[in-house]
Amino acid sequence: MAIDSTLLREIIMDHYEYPRNKELIEDTSYLSRHMASDSCIDDITVQSKISNGMIKDIRFDGTACTIATSSTSIMTELLVDKSVEEAKEIVENYFSMIDQKEYDEDLLEEAVAFQNVGKQANRINCATIGWKAMREIIKESEGE
């Protein structure tokens, strides 16, 4: 389904100007991942509280470009209150979308705003940095 490019830009700018869950917490029950880009300013930390197979909270903070900030903000809203299994499916679909492969846009909700990022190689890391951190946090939570 084609989505109006103006609407996609509005979603991205809204999450950049008013990022959701952009504040870290000092709580040892949260798993944390620091991610930094070699090629741009993106340097963020993502935290998540995962309990009984459910994602209870996700937060992030740091310095990041528009794409990295907004994609991570959208991710925090999209994955909270999901089971780890549901979150893994959403994350997998997000990376499929970025890689220009088949994906379920209904699962991704506002994250479809990044559907064209895969066509811009210099933006792929920006759009995935927070998602990569969360993927690692999920893997760590399953290892416990």
N, CA, C and O atoms as CSV, one atom per row, in Angstrom:
chain,resi,resn,atom,element,x,y,z
A,1,MET,N,N,0.843,-1.182,0.000
A,1,MET,CA,C,0.000,0.000,0.000
A,1,MET,C,C,0.890,1.248,0.000
A,1,MET,O,O,1.818,1.363,0.801
A,2,ALA,N,N,0.596,2.156,-0.892
A,2,ALA,CA,C,1.348,3.411,-0.948
A,2,ALA,C,C,0.818,4.366,0.117
A,2,ALA,O,O,-0.388,4.581,0.243
A,3,ILE,N,N,1.727,4.917,0.859
A,3,ILE,CA,C,1.356,5.856,1.911
A,3,ILE,C,C,1.909,7.218,1.519
A,3,ILE,O,O,3.043,7.327,1.054
A,4,ASP,N,N,1.111,8.239,1.707
A,4,ASP,CA,C,1.485,9.598,1.340
A,4,ASP,C,C,2.823,9.993,1.969
A,4,ASP,O,O,2.989,9.899,3.186
A,5,SER,N,N,3.770,10.431,1.146
A,5,SER,CA,C,5.109,10.778,1.645
A,5,SER,C,C,5.072,11.953,2.615
A,5,SER,O,O,5.921,12.051,3.501
A,6,THR,N,N,4.099,12.844,2.454
A,6,THR,CA,C,3.972,13.964,3.398
A,6,THR,C,C,3.606,13.443,4.787
A,6,THR,O,O,4.140,13.916,5.790
A,7,LEU,N,N,2.709,12.484,4.842
A,7,LEU,CA,C,2.315,11.891,6.126
A,7,LEU,C,C,3.504,11.181,6.768
A,7,LEU,O,O,3.716,11.285,7.976
A,8,LEU,N,N,4.274,10.464,5.962
A,8,LEU,CA,C,5.450,9.775,6.496
A,8,LEU,C,C,6.428,10.777,7.104
A,8,LEU,O,O,6.958,10.542,8.190
A,9,ARG,N,N,6.669,11.882,6.419
A,9,ARG,CA,C,7.563,12.931,6.956
A,9,ARG,C,C,7.014,13.514,8.250
A,9,ARG,O,O,7.766,13.775,9.190
A,10,GLU,N,N,5.688,13.717,8.296
A,10,GLU,CA,C,5.067,14.265,9.512
A,10,GLU,C,C,5.250,13.323,10.700
A,10,GLU,O,O,5.511,13.776,11.814
A,11,ILE,N,N,5.115,12.020,10.472
A,11,ILE,CA,C,5.316,11.037,11.544
A,11,ILE,C,C,6.756,11.122,12.048
A,11,ILE,O,O,6.998,11.169,13.255
A,12,ILE,N,N,7.706,11.140,11.118
A,12,ILE,CA,C,9.122,11.198,11.487
A,12,ILE,C,C,9.421,12.482,12.262
A,12,ILE,O,O,10.080,12.440,13.301
A,13,MET,N,N,8.946,13.610,11.767
A,13,MET,CA,C,9.236,14.884,12.439
A,13,MET,C,C,8.561,14.976,13.810
A,13,MET,O,O,9.135,15.542,14.741
A,14,ASP,N,N,7.359,14.432,13.942
A,14,ASP,CA,C,6.668,14.446,15.233
A,14,ASP,C,C,7.475,13.680,16.278
A,14,ASP,O,O,7.631,14.144,17.407
A,15,HIS,N,N,7.983,12.515,15.906
A,15,HIS,CA,C,8.753,11.703,16.856
A,15,HIS,C,C,10.149,12.288,17.093
A,15,HIS,O,O,10.762,12.015,18.125
A,16,TYR,N,N,10.654,13.083,16.155
A,16,TYR,CA,C,11.944,13.744,16.374
A,16,TYR,C,C,11.778,14.947,17.304
A,16,TYR,O,O,12.557,15.129,18.240
A,17,GLU,N,N,10.768,15.757,17.041
A,17,GLU,CA,C,10.549,16.960,17.850
A,17,GLU,C,C,10.002,16.638,19.235
A,17,GLU,O,O,10.287,17.349,20.198
A,18,TYR,N,N,9.224,15.576,19.335
A,18,TYR,CA,C,8.602,15.173,20.609
A,18,TYR,C,C,8.855,13.682,20.839
A,18,TYR,O,O,7.913,12.890,20.846
A,19,PRO,N,N,10.112,13.295,21.025
A,19,PRO,CA,C,10.404,11.860,21.173
A,19,PRO,C,C,9.741,11.282,22.420
A,19,PRO,O,O,9.740,11.892,23.489
A,20,ARG,N,N,9.187,10.106,22.252
A,20,ARG,CA,C,8.535,9.405,23.355
A,20,ARG,C,C,9.581,8.588,24.106
A,20,ARG,O,O,10.509,8.041,23.508
A,21,ASN,N,N,9.417,8.515,25.415
A,21,ASN,CA,C,10.248,7.649,26.270
A,21,ASN,C,C,11.739,7.984,26.193
A,21,ASN,O,O,12.586,7.102,26.329
A,22,LYS,N,N,12.052,9.259,25.976
A,22,LYS,CA,C,13.454,9.676,25.834
A,22,LYS,C,C,13.969,10.168,27.188
A,22,LYS,O,O,14.150,11.364,27.415
A,23,GLU,N,N,14.192,9.221,28.056
A,23,GLU,CA,C,14.750,9.502,29.372
A,23,GLU,C,C,15.156,8.171,29.987
A,23,GLU,O,O,14.350,7.246,30.093
A,24,LEU,N,N,16.401,8.093,30.384
A,24,LEU,CA,C,16.868,6.860,31.013
A,24,LEU,C,C,16.458,6.834,32.471
A,24,LEU,O,O,16.140,7.867,33.061
A,25,ILE,N,N,16.469,5.643,33.043
A,25,ILE,CA,C,16.071,5.450,34.436
A,25,ILE,C,C,17.185,4.672,35.146
A,25,ILE,O,O,17.833,3.807,34.555
A,26,GLU,N,N,17.386,4.992,36.393
A,26,GLU,CA,C,18.356,4.229,37.183
A,26,GLU,C,C,17.603,3.136,37.913
A,26,GLU,O,O,17.014,3.359,38.971
A,27,ASP,N,N,17.633,1.952,37.327
A,27,ASP,CA,C,16.905,0.816,37.870
A,27,ASP,C,C,17.629,-0.438,37.371
A,27,ASP,O,O,17.705,-0.681,36.167
A,28,THR,N,N,18.145,-1.210,38.281
A,28,THR,CA,C,18.948,-2.378,37.899
A,28,THR,C,C,18.122,-3.497,37.264
A,28,THR,O,O,18.688,-4.458,36.743
A,29,SER,N,N,16.794,-3.387,37.300
A,29,SER,CA,C,15.966,-4.413,36.651
A,29,SER,C,C,15.856,-4.175,35.141
A,29,SER,O,O,15.303,-5.006,34.421
A,30,TYR,N,N,16.378,-3.055,34.668
A,30,TYR,CA,C,16.367,-2.753,33.233
A,30,TYR,C,C,17.643,-3.270,32.584
A,30,TYR,O,O,18.733,-3.119,33.136
A,31,LEU,N,N,17.504,-3.881,31.412
A,31,LEU,CA,C,18.659,-4.233,30.594
A,31,LEU,C,C,18.989,-3.011,29.747
A,31,LEU,O,O,18.105,-2.227,29.402
A,32,SER,N,N,20.260,-2.858,29.418
A,32,SER,CA,C,20.689,-1.639,28.738
A,32,SER,C,C,21.688,-1.965,27.634
A,32,SER,O,O,22.502,-2.878,27.770
A,33,ARG,N,N,21.618,-1.204,26.534
A,33,ARG,CA,C,22.579,-1.330,25.437
A,33,ARG,C,C,22.965,0.066,24.962
A,33,ARG,O,O,22.109,0.902,24.676
A,34,HIS,N,N,24.262,0.295,24.886
A,34,HIS,CA,C,24.783,1.532,24.315
A,34,HIS,C,C,25.174,1.250,22.871
A,34,HIS,O,O,25.839,0.254,22.586
A,35,MET,N,N,24.764,2.121,21.968
A,35,MET,CA,C,25.075,1.957,20.549
A,35,MET,C,C,25.597,3.290,20.021
A,35,MET,O,O,25.043,4.348,20.321
A,36,ALA,N,N,26.665,3.227,19.236
A,36,ALA,CA,C,27.216,4.431,18.622
A,36,ALA,C,C,27.553,4.145,17.169
A,36,ALA,O,O,27.989,3.048,16.821
A,37,SER,N,N,27.349,5.132,16.342
A,37,SER,CA,C,27.637,5.002,14.922
A,37,SER,C,C,29.065,5.453,14.633
A,37,SER,O,O,29.565,6.401,15.239
A,38,ASP,N,N,29.710,4.763,13.701
A,38,ASP,CA,C,31.045,5.171,13.263
A,38,ASP,C,C,30.981,6.305,12.248
A,38,ASP,O,O,31.978,6.986,12.006
A,39,SER,N,N,29.814,6.504,11.657
A,39,SER,CA,C,29.734,7.426,10.528
A,39,SER,C,C,28.912,8.693,10.762
A,39,SER,O,O,28.876,9.566,9.895
A,40,CYS,N,N,28.253,8.809,11.913
A,40,CYS,CA,C,27.476,10.031,12.178
A,40,CYS,C,C,27.383,10.258,13.692
A,40,CYS,O,O,28.076,9.603,14.470
A,41,ILE,N,N,26.527,11.183,14.094
A,41,ILE,CA,C,26.461,11.588,15.509
A,41,ILE,C,C,25.713,10.614,16.405
A,41,ILE,O,O,25.726,10.773,17.625
A,42,ASP,N,N,25.067,9.618,15.832
A,42,ASP,CA,C,24.206,8.734,16.625
A,42,ASP,C,C,24.986,8.021,17.722
A,42,ASP,O,O,25.922,7.266,17.457
A,43,ASP,N,N,24.579,8.279,18.954
A,43,ASP,CA,C,25.215,7.709,20.141
A,43,ASP,C,C,24.129,7.627,21.208
A,43,ASP,O,O,23.891,8.588,21.940
A,44,ILE,N,N,23.472,6.465,21.290
A,44,ILE,CA,C,22.321,6.345,22.183
A,44,ILE,C,C,22.444,5.129,23.086
A,44,ILE,O,O,23.191,4.189,22.817
A,45,THR,N,N,21.686,5.188,24.159
A,45,THR,CA,C,21.526,4.055,25.062
A,45,THR,C,C,20.042,3.714,25.090
A,45,THR,O,O,19.190,4.590,25.235
A,46,VAL,N,N,19.754,2.430,24.949
A,46,VAL,CA,C,18.379,1.930,25.026
A,46,VAL,C,C,18.289,1.056,26.267
A,46,VAL,O,O,19.175,0.242,26.527
A,47,GLN,N,N,17.218,1.227,27.030
A,47,GLN,CA,C,16.957,0.418,28.220
A,47,GLN,C,C,15.594,-0.251,28.072
A,47,GLN,O,O,14.684,0.309,27.462
A,48,SER,N,N,15.461,-1.430,28.623
A,48,SER,CA,C,14.160,-2.087,28.610
A,48,SER,C,C,13.985,-2.941,29.851
A,48,SER,O,O,14.917,-3.584,30.334
A,49,LYS,N,N,12.763,-2.926,30.347
A,49,LYS,CA,C,12.400,-3.806,31.453
A,49,LYS,C,C,11.547,-4.924,30.856
A,49,LYS,O,O,10.461,-4.687,30.328
A,50,ILE,N,N,12.064,-6.140,30.953
A,50,ILE,CA,C,11.366,-7.310,30.431
A,50,ILE,C,C,11.127,-8.251,31.607
A,50,ILE,O,O,12.060,-8.649,32.304
A,51,SER,N,N,9.867,-8.595,31.811
A,51,SER,CA,C,9.512,-9.423,32.958
A,51,SER,C,C,8.464,-10.450,32.528
A,51,SER,O,O,7.478,-10.112,31.873
A,52,ASN,N,N,8.693,-11.694,32.903
A,52,ASN,CA,C,7.752,-12.781,32.578
A,52,ASN,C,C,7.415,-12.822,31.096
A,52,ASN,O,O,6.262,-13.041,30.725
A,53,GLY,N,N,8.429,-12.610,30.238
A,53,GLY,CA,C,8.229,-12.694,28.798
A,53,GLY,C,C,7.507,-11.519,28.175
A,53,GLY,O,O,7.113,-11.569,27.010
A,54,MET,N,N,7.329,-10.444,28.961
A,54,MET,CA,C,6.630,-9.250,28.462
A,54,MET,C,C,7.557,-8.028,28.538
A,54,MET,O,O,8.325,-7.868,29.487
A,55,ILE,N,N,7.464,-7.186,27.528
A,55,ILE,CA,C,8.226,-5.938,27.529
A,55,ILE,C,C,7.388,-4.902,28.274
A,55,ILE,O,O,6.351,-4.449,27.789
A,56,LYS,N,N,7.859,-4.545,29.454
A,56,LYS,CA,C,7.114,-3.639,30.333
A,56,LYS,C,C,7.415,-2.174,30.059
A,56,LYS,O,O,6.552,-1.314,30.239
A,57,ASP,N,N,8.648,-1.884,29.620
A,57,ASP,CA,C,9.037,-0.497,29.395
A,57,ASP,C,C,10.257,-0.467,28.483
A,57,ASP,O,O,11.085,-1.377,28.508
A,58,ILE,N,N,10.360,0.593,27.675
A,58,ILE,CA,C,11.550,0.844,26.865
A,58,ILE,C,C,11.820,2.342,26.934
A,58,ILE,O,O,10.911,3.164,26.816
A,59,ARG,N,N,13.091,2.674,27.130
A,59,ARG,CA,C,13.517,4.073,27.196
A,59,ARG,C,C,14.799,4.222,26.401
A,59,ARG,O,O,15.501,3.247,26.135
A,60,PHE,N,N,15.091,5.455,26.027
A,60,PHE,CA,C,16.363,5.715,25.354
A,60,PHE,C,C,16.783,7.152,25.612
A,60,PHE,O,O,15.975,7.994,26.003
A,61,ASP,N,N,18.063,7.414,25.384
A,61,ASP,CA,C,18.564,8.782,25.464
A,61,ASP,C,C,19.908,8.828,24.758
A,61,ASP,O,O,20.527,7.798,24.489
A,62,GLY,N,N,20.341,10.034,24.468
A,62,GLY,CA,C,21.616,10.235,23.811
A,62,GLY,C,C,21.493,11.267,22.715
A,62,GLY,O,O,20.487,11.970,22.615
A,63,THR,N,N,22.510,11.353,21.908
A,63,THR,CA,C,22.551,12.280,20.785
A,63,THR,C,C,22.306,11.480,19.514
A,63,THR,O,O,22.957,10.464,19.274
A,64,ALA,N,N,21.367,11.943,18.708
A,64,ALA,CA,C,21.053,11.195,17.484
A,64,ALA,C,C,20.401,12.110,16.458
A,64,ALA,O,O,19.789,13.123,16.796
A,65,CYS,N,N,20.550,11.730,15.209
A,65,CYS,CA,C,19.948,12.478,14.107
A,65,CYS,C,C,18.425,12.277,14.104
A,65,CYS,O,O,17.879,11.523,14.909
A,66,THR,N,N,17.778,12.955,13.199
A,66,THR,CA,C,16.322,12.886,13.083
A,66,THR,C,C,15.836,11.452,12.891
A,66,THR,O,O,14.917,11.007,13.578
A,67,ILE,N,N,16.454,10.732,11.959
A,67,ILE,CA,C,16.006,9.371,11.636
A,67,ILE,C,C,16.207,8.438,12.832
A,67,ILE,O,O,15.308,7.670,13.175
A,68,ALA,N,N,17.372,8.498,13.461
A,68,ALA,CA,C,17.655,7.613,14.601
A,68,ALA,C,C,16.732,7.922,15.776
A,68,ALA,O,O,16.200,7.007,16.403
A,69,THR,N,N,16.542,9.199,16.077
A,69,THR,CA,C,15.678,9.582,17.196
A,69,THR,C,C,14.245,9.145,16.946
A,69,THR,O,O,13.623,8.526,17.808
A,70,SER,N,N,13.720,9.464,15.774
A,70,SER,CA,C,12.316,9.155,15.518
A,70,SER,C,C,12.070,7.652,15.391
A,70,SER,O,O,11.048,7.161,15.870
A,71,SER,N,N,12.978,6.913,14.759
A,71,SER,CA,C,12.755,5.462,14.639
A,71,SER,C,C,12.812,4.792,16.007
A,71,SER,O,O,12.050,3.864,16.276
A,72,THR,N,N,13.710,5.257,16.868
A,72,THR,CA,C,13.802,4.671,18.209
A,72,THR,C,C,12.582,5.050,19.038
A,72,THR,O,O,12.065,4.223,19.790
A,73,SER,N,N,12.119,6.281,18.911
A,73,SER,CA,C,10.914,6.717,19.619
A,73,SER,C,C,9.713,5.865,19.223
A,73,SER,O,O,8.958,5.406,20.080
A,74,ILE,N,N,9.544,5.660,17.926
A,74,ILE,CA,C,8.434,4.830,17.440
A,74,ILE,C,C,8.571,3.405,17.980
A,74,ILE,O,O,7.590,2.797,18.410
A,75,MET,N,N,9.787,2.887,17.953
A,75,MET,CA,C,10.024,1.529,18.463
A,75,MET,C,C,9.611,1.409,19.925
A,75,MET,O,O,9.004,0.410,20.313
A,76,THR,N,N,9.934,2.422,20.749
A,76,THR,CA,C,9.599,2.331,22.170
A,76,THR,C,C,8.097,2.204,22.369
A,76,THR,O,O,7.644,1.456,23.236
A,77,GLU,N,N,7.329,2.923,21.576
A,77,GLU,CA,C,5.872,2.839,21.700
A,77,GLU,C,C,5.321,1.539,21.142
A,77,GLU,O,O,4.375,0.970,21.684
A,78,LEU,N,N,5.917,1.079,20.060
A,78,LEU,CA,C,5.411,-0.090,19.359
A,78,LEU,C,C,5.620,-1.394,20.138
A,78,LEU,O,O,4.777,-2.290,20.080
A,79,LEU,N,N,6.727,-1.502,20.857
A,79,LEU,CA,C,7.074,-2.779,21.492
A,79,LEU,C,C,6.626,-2.908,22.949
A,79,LEU,O,O,6.550,-4.021,23.468
A,80,VAL,N,N,6.331,-1.800,23.611
A,80,VAL,CA,C,5.903,-1.873,25.013
A,80,VAL,C,C,4.568,-2.609,25.098
A,80,VAL,O,O,3.685,-2.430,24.259
A,81,ASP,N,N,4.447,-3.429,26.117
A,81,ASP,CA,C,3.253,-4.249,26.376
A,81,ASP,C,C,3.085,-5.388,25.372
A,81,ASP,O,O,2.002,-5.959,25.244
A,82,LYS,N,N,4.160,-5.710,24.668
A,82,LYS,CA,C,4.146,-6.858,23.769
A,82,LYS,C,C,4.919,-7.992,24.443
A,82,LYS,O,O,5.801,-7.757,25.269
A,83,SER,N,N,4.572,-9.219,24.075
A,83,SER,CA,C,5.376,-10.344,24.545
A,83,SER,C,C,6.708,-10.297,23.796
A,83,SER,O,O,6.820,-9.659,22.749
A,84,VAL,N,N,7.699,-10.968,24.337
A,84,VAL,CA,C,8.998,-11.038,23.669
A,84,VAL,C,C,8.831,-11.637,22.277
A,84,VAL,O,O,9.468,-11.184,21.325
A,85,GLU,N,N,7.976,-12.655,22.152
A,85,GLU,CA,C,7.756,-13.286,20.848
A,85,GLU,C,C,7.126,-12.308,19.857
A,85,GLU,O,O,7.536,-12.248,18.698
A,86,GLU,N,N,6.132,-11.543,20.309
A,86,GLU,CA,C,5.520,-10.533,19.435
A,86,GLU,C,C,6.550,-9.483,19.035
A,86,GLU,O,O,6.609,-9.075,17.874
A,87,ALA,N,N,7.355,-9.049,19.991
A,87,ALA,CA,C,8.373,-8.030,19.722
A,87,ALA,C,C,9.386,-8.529,18.701
A,87,ALA,O,O,9.787,-7.788,17.803
A,88,LYS,N,N,9.795,-9.778,18.839
A,88,LYS,CA,C,10.758,-10.341,17.886
A,88,LYS,C,C,10.179,-10.350,16.471
A,88,LYS,O,O,10.894,-10.072,15.508
A,89,GLU,N,N,8.910,-10.662,16.343
A,89,GLU,CA,C,8.261,-10.667,15.026
A,89,GLU,C,C,8.206,-9.249,14.445
A,89,GLU,O,O,8.448,-9.051,13.255
A,90,ILE,N,N,7.889,-8.271,15.289
A,90,ILE,CA,C,7.841,-6.880,14.833
A,90,ILE,C,C,9.233,-6.422,14.398
A,90,ILE,O,O,9.387,-5.814,13.339
A,91,VAL,N,N,10.237,-6.713,15.211
A,91,VAL,CA,C,11.613,-6.324,14.884
A,91,VAL,C,C,12.055,-6.979,13.581
A,91,VAL,O,O,12.666,-6.328,12.734
A,92,GLU,N,N,11.751,-8.259,13.417
A,92,GLU,CA,C,12.107,-8.979,12.190
A,92,GLU,C,C,11.445,-8.324,10.969
A,92,GLU,O,O,12.079,-8.161,9.927
A,93,ASN,N,N,10.176,-7.955,11.105
A,93,ASN,CA,C,9.465,-7.287,10.014
A,93,ASN,C,C,10.062,-5.916,9.711
A,93,ASN,O,O,10.148,-5.517,8.550
A,94,TYR,N,N,10.471,-5.200,10.749
A,94,TYR,CA,C,11.091,-3.885,10.549
A,94,TYR,C,C,12.375,-4.022,9.722
A,94,TYR,O,O,12.587,-3.276,8.766
A,95,PHE,N,N,13.230,-4.984,10.097
A,95,PHE,CA,C,14.474,-5.176,9.351
A,95,PHE,C,C,14.197,-5.669,7.926
A,95,PHE,O,O,14.934,-5.313,7.007
A,96,SER,N,N,13.161,-6.471,7.727
A,96,SER,CA,C,12.779,-6.885,6.367
A,96,SER,C,C,12.375,-5.665,5.543
A,96,SER,O,O,12.755,-5.540,4.379
A,97,MET,N,N,11.599,-4.765,6.157
A,97,MET,CA,C,11.192,-3.544,5.457
A,97,MET,C,C,12.420,-2.717,5.065
A,97,MET,O,O,12.534,-2.267,3.925
A,98,ILE,N,N,13.331,-2.524,6.012
A,98,ILE,CA,C,14.541,-1.737,5.743
A,98,ILE,C,C,15.357,-2.385,4.620
A,98,ILE,O,O,15.940,-1.689,3.788
A,99,ASP,N,N,15.393,-3.708,4.603
A,99,ASP,CA,C,16.136,-4.448,3.576
A,99,ASP,C,C,15.370,-4.557,2.264
A,99,ASP,O,O,15.804,-5.253,1.346
A,100,GLN,N,N,14.222,-3.868,2.170
A,100,GLN,CA,C,13.392,-3.865,0.957
A,100,GLN,C,C,12.872,-5.260,0.618
A,100,GLN,O,O,12.732,-5.615,-0.553
A,101,LYS,N,N,12.586,-6.050,1.663
A,101,LYS,CA,C,12.004,-7.379,1.493
A,101,LYS,C,C,10.533,-7.319,1.912
A,101,LYS,O,O,10.053,-6.282,2.369
A,102,GLU,N,N,9.830,-8.430,1.754
A,102,GLU,CA,C,8.430,-8.479,2.166
A,102,GLU,C,C,8.312,-8.317,3.683
A,102,GLU,O,O,9.130,-8.829,4.446
A,103,TYR,N,N,7.265,-7.586,4.098
A,103,TYR,CA,C,7.014,-7.374,5.527
A,103,TYR,C,C,5.528,-7.127,5.734
A,103,TYR,O,O,4.799,-6.830,4.788
A,104,ASP,N,N,5.091,-7.251,6.973
A,104,ASP,CA,C,3.695,-7.018,7.341
A,104,ASP,C,C,3.572,-5.595,7.872
A,104,ASP,O,O,3.930,-5.315,9.016
A,105,GLU,N,N,3.063,-4.702,7.029
A,105,GLU,CA,C,2.986,-3.293,7.436
A,105,GLU,C,C,2.023,-3.067,8.593
A,105,GLU,O,O,2.175,-2.101,9.342
A,106,ASP,N,N,1.030,-3.947,8.752
A,106,ASP,CA,C,0.097,-3.796,9.871
A,106,ASP,C,C,0.810,-3.961,11.216
A,106,ASP,O,O,0.457,-3.298,12.191
A,107,LEU,N,N,1.808,-4.841,11.269
A,107,LEU,CA,C,2.571,-5.040,12.503
A,107,LEU,C,C,3.407,-3.811,12.856
A,107,LEU,O,O,3.665,-3.539,14.029
A,108,LEU,N,N,3.829,-3.071,11.826
A,108,LEU,CA,C,4.792,-1.985,12.041
A,108,LEU,C,C,4.157,-0.643,12.388
A,108,LEU,O,O,4.842,0.254,12.881
A,109,GLU,N,N,2.877,-0.497,12.143
A,109,GLU,CA,C,2.176,0.748,12.467
A,109,GLU,C,C,2.979,1.958,11.980
A,109,GLU,O,O,3.312,2.024,10.797
A,110,GLU,N,N,3.299,2.916,12.858
A,110,GLU,CA,C,3.998,4.138,12.426
A,110,GLU,C,C,5.412,3.885,11.916
A,110,GLU,O,O,5.971,4.730,11.216
A,111,ALA,N,N,5.996,2.750,12.250
A,111,ALA,CA,C,7.355,2.444,11.787
A,111,ALA,C,C,7.428,2.328,10.266
A,111,ALA,O,O,8.521,2.364,9.701
A,112,VAL,N,N,6.277,2.188,9.589
A,112,VAL,CA,C,6.297,2.165,8.123
A,112,VAL,C,C,6.788,3.493,7.551
A,112,VAL,O,O,7.075,3.585,6.358
A,113,ALA,N,N,6.885,4.508,8.382
A,113,ALA,CA,C,7.426,5.803,7.938
A,113,ALA,C,C,8.845,5.650,7.392
A,113,ALA,O,O,9.322,6.508,6.650
A,114,PHE,N,N,9.510,4.567,7.754
A,114,PHE,CA,C,10.904,4.349,7.324
A,114,PHE,C,C,11.008,3.366,6.163
A,114,PHE,O,O,12.078,2.817,5.903
A,115,GLN,N,N,9.899,3.145,5.467
A,115,GLN,CA,C,9.867,2.147,4.397
A,115,GLN,C,C,10.821,2.449,3.245
A,115,GLN,O,O,11.203,1.527,2.524
A,116,ASN,N,N,11.212,3.682,3.051
A,116,ASN,CA,C,12.110,4.024,1.938
A,116,ASN,C,C,13.568,4.179,2.362
A,116,ASN,O,O,14.429,4.468,1.531
A,117,VAL,N,N,13.842,3.993,3.631
A,117,VAL,CA,C,15.208,4.168,4.127
A,117,VAL,C,C,16.181,3.199,3.464
A,117,VAL,O,O,17.337,3.550,3.226
A,118,GLY,N,N,15.732,1.998,3.167
A,118,GLY,CA,C,16.597,1.002,2.543
A,118,GLY,C,C,17.148,1.433,1.198
A,118,GLY,O,O,18.133,0.874,0.716
A,119,LYS,N,N,16.512,2.430,0.590
A,119,LYS,CA,C,16.981,2.965,-0.692
A,119,LYS,C,C,18.093,3.991,-0.494
A,119,LYS,O,O,18.711,4.437,-1.461
A,120,GLN,N,N,18.344,4.361,0.748
A,120,GLN,CA,C,19.365,5.361,1.084
A,120,GLN,C,C,20.373,4.700,2.026
A,120,GLN,O,O,20.208,4.736,3.245
A,121,ALA,N,N,21.400,4.106,1.462
A,121,ALA,CA,C,22.355,3.309,2.245
A,121,ALA,C,C,22.919,4.079,3.439
A,121,ALA,O,O,23.162,3.491,4.493
A,122,ASN,N,N,23.129,5.381,3.286
A,122,ASN,CA,C,23.704,6.180,4.372
A,122,ASN,C,C,22.725,6.384,5.529
A,122,ASN,O,O,23.127,6.878,6.582
A,123,ARG,N,N,21.468,6.024,5.364
A,123,ARG,CA,C,20.467,6.209,6.412
A,123,ARG,C,C,20.066,4.910,7.110
A,123,ARG,O,O,19.358,4.938,8.116
A,124,ILE,N,N,20.513,3.786,6.585
A,124,ILE,CA,C,20.088,2.495,7.150
A,124,ILE,C,C,20.527,2.363,8.608
A,124,ILE,O,O,19.731,1.955,9.454
A,125,ASN,N,N,21.775,2.700,8.911
A,125,ASN,CA,C,22.240,2.585,10.296
A,125,ASN,C,C,21.448,3.509,11.216
A,125,ASN,O,O,21.126,3.145,12.347
A,126,CYS,N,N,21.135,4.712,10.722
A,126,CYS,CA,C,20.356,5.660,11.530
A,126,CYS,C,C,18.993,5.066,11.902
A,126,CYS,O,O,18.551,5.163,13.046
A,127,ALA,N,N,18.347,4.459,10.925
A,127,ALA,CA,C,16.990,3.925,11.133
A,127,ALA,C,C,16.971,2.634,11.931
A,127,ALA,O,O,15.912,2.197,12.383
A,128,THR,N,N,18.145,2.014,12.110
A,128,THR,CA,C,18.163,0.712,12.789
A,128,THR,C,C,18.926,0.701,14.102
A,128,THR,O,O,18.894,-0.307,14.808
A,129,ILE,N,N,19.607,1.775,14.456
A,129,ILE,CA,C,20.484,1.752,15.635
A,129,ILE,C,C,19.722,1.403,16.917
A,129,ILE,O,O,20.185,0.569,17.695
A,130,GLY,N,N,18.583,2.014,17.143
A,130,GLY,CA,C,17.792,1.704,18.335
A,130,GLY,C,C,17.185,0.317,18.274
A,130,GLY,O,O,17.090,-0.374,19.288
A,131,TRP,N,N,16.772,-0.091,17.078
A,131,TRP,CA,C,16.194,-1.418,16.872
A,131,TRP,C,C,17.229,-2.507,17.107
A,131,TRP,O,O,16.910,-3.557,17.664
A,132,LYS,N,N,18.470,-2.264,16.683
A,132,LYS,CA,C,19.550,-3.231,16.926
A,132,LYS,C,C,19.794,-3.376,18.429
A,132,LYS,O,O,20.001,-4.481,18.931
A,133,ALA,N,N,19.766,-2.246,19.138
A,133,ALA,CA,C,19.959,-2.284,20.594
A,133,ALA,C,C,18.860,-3.120,21.240
A,133,ALA,O,O,19.135,-3.949,22.108
A,134,MET,N,N,17.624,-2.904,20.819
A,134,MET,CA,C,16.502,-3.644,21.410
A,134,MET,C,C,16.578,-5.115,21.054
A,134,MET,O,O,16.245,-5.964,21.881
A,135,ARG,N,N,17.006,-5.436,19.853
A,135,ARG,CA,C,17.163,-6.841,19.455
A,135,ARG,C,C,18.187,-7.523,20.367
A,135,ARG,O,O,17.985,-8.666,20.777
A,136,GLU,N,N,19.273,-6.833,20.682
A,136,GLU,CA,C,20.280,-7.392,21.595
A,136,GLU,C,C,19.734,-7.543,23.006
A,136,GLU,O,O,20.019,-8.533,23.680
A,137,ILE,N,N,18.954,-6.573,23.454
A,137,ILE,CA,C,18.352,-6.650,24.794
A,137,ILE,C,C,17.408,-7.855,24.873
A,137,ILE,O,O,17.407,-8.580,25.868
A,138,ILE,N,N,16.614,-8.064,23.834
A,138,ILE,CA,C,15.697,-9.214,23.817
A,138,ILE,C,C,16.490,-10.511,23.892
A,138,ILE,O,O,16.140,-11.411,24.656
A,139,LYS,N,N,17.557,-10.612,23.105
A,139,LYS,CA,C,18.387,-11.819,23.144
A,139,LYS,C,C,18.968,-12.040,24.534
A,139,LYS,O,O,18.989,-13.166,25.033
A,140,GLU,N,N,19.442,-10.959,25.160
A,140,GLU,CA,C,19.978,-11.075,26.519
A,140,GLU,C,C,18.903,-11.537,27.495
A,140,GLU,O,O,19.170,-12.359,28.371
A,141,SER,N,N,17.697,-11.017,27.347
A,141,SER,CA,C,16.615,-11.389,28.268
A,141,SER,C,C,16.268,-12.873,28.136
A,141,SER,O,O,15.878,-13.505,29.118
A,142,GLU,N,N,16.404,-13.423,26.951
A,142,GLU,CA,C,16.097,-14.832,26.740
A,142,GLU,C,C,17.201,-15.734,27.290
A,142,GLU,O,O,16.967,-16.906,27.583
A,143,GLY,N,N,18.389,-15.183,27.424
A,143,GLY,CA,C,19.512,-15.955,27.947
A,143,GLY,C,C,19.505,-16.069,29.455
A,143,GLY,O,O,20.257,-16.857,30.029
A,144,GLU,N,N,18.659,-15.284,30.098
A,144,GLU,CA,C,18.623,-15.299,31.567
A,144,GLU,C,C,17.777,-16.436,32.101
A,144,GLU,O,O,17.643,-16.589,33.315
